[in-house]
Structures are given as C-alpha cells and as structure tokens.
Amino acid sequence: LSNIYGPYQKPKPGFGVIAHWAHRVCKQEPLEMMGNSGRDYLNIADLVNIMLKIMNSSQPCYDESTVNVGSGSTV
C-alpha cells in the first residue's frame, strides 16, 4: 500500500507525504516537492471499506488475486 493518508497519521519517514505536508503547513513552513509526477492518494477509510467489501465478497474472482486500490484521481 502506498500514498495512504488519514487522521492521526504522524509525519514519520516512510509513512506518507500527506502527514509531512500537513505538519509543515501548520508550522507555516514551505512544502518540499520532488519531481513533477502526480500521485493517487487514498484515504484510510476508503481503503478499509474496499478491503471489507473484498473480504466479505462471495465472488470467487478475488480468490488469490492481486487487486489495485486507488482513488482514480491523480493529484
């Protein structure tokens, strides 16, 4: 999983850029951005919802499958 964000996320190395940006904004510090490519950020609540739907699905199509989960929007 990558680019997941949500409440109580701490700005620790390797734990997502959204928390780092929010921390810097609150401290009125500039944001640091590397490169110019967009990312698909996903809220933890949306991730949990889709995981529950997959786990509770009776459809065999999810058995031993790789499922990509994202918001579908590049930011």
Summary of the structure (lengths in Angstrom):
residues: 75
radius of gyration: 15.4
end to end distance: 17.0
largest distance: 49.9
contacts: 124
relative contact order: 0.20
helix: 33%
strand: 5%
